[in-house]
Amino acid sequence: MAEETIEIREQKIVLEPQISLTMISRYVVASQRRRQSILKGCKYPPTYIPRFYEIARKLVCEAFALNFIDQQEIYFDDFKRHAERLRKEAKGFPENKDDHKNRIYSAKGLDGIIAMEQLLKPILQTYVLDNNLSRRRNKIIKNGVRIGAMADMLLSDIAGDQVGFLKFNFSTEKLKKEEAAVKLWVLHRFYSEKGMEFESKNCLLIDVAAWRVYRLGDVQDVETAIDQSSREIRDNWDLI
């Protein structure tokens, strides 16, 4: 009689308080019940986390880092071709599989970028943009809580000096203004701690779902809310 083999996967446990940039932005505006759910997901993360928009994020960052001085429409024409390609490729996979969803969602993300062409062109004409997607370990520590702080792109002036940053929000839902404020505050704090003081107009968040550009100066100060939230995360971490 053949022995039956059962695969048992160990549950990952994050021992020290840690939360991503997206999750801290959601935590600040969440109900108490939702906050408990967010904390549980951070402390006991799944072994696999789908990133349905990462194809689009990678394509956009790599394209904008080419820094064409003129003819920025080349970017957007290329995004249209990629969106069509991704939709065609998605048909080769079952709709309930990530290989399908990754392509469909990224195609929709590219559609959103294309729709924002006139809003994005002034940014492309003002700054030299550098791809920052390799810096996934960037973080700040607030009240003992590690908070993710990775910008998607770095913004420099013509002399090559970094003057700001840019973060994309690829999502099916528009950001609440408070969520945008949290993300911008955390990213600005990260660079401030490195001794880089950026003007608020150069700290950008592109909400692709809403076709909207946020700047740090456009949103309210959320430092008090982040301070309170991080203390709460720290104090409840071991209780989850």
TAMO-V746666 format. One record per helix or strand of 3 or more residues. SS is the DSSP state (H for helix, E for strand). FROM is the first residue (numbers start at 0). LEN is the number of residues. If there is no record, write none. Layout:
BEGIN
<<SS & FROM & LEN> <SS & FROM & LEN>>
END
This chain:
BEGIN
<<H & 20 & 9> <H & 31 & 12> <H & 53 & 11> <H & 72 & 18> <H & 97 & 18> <H & 116 & 10> <E & 127 & 4> <E & 138 & 4> <E & 144 & 4> <E & 152 & 4> <E & 161 & 8> <H & 176 & 17> <H & 199 & 3> <E & 202 & 5> <E & 211 & 4> <H & 215 & 3> <H & 222 & 17>>
END
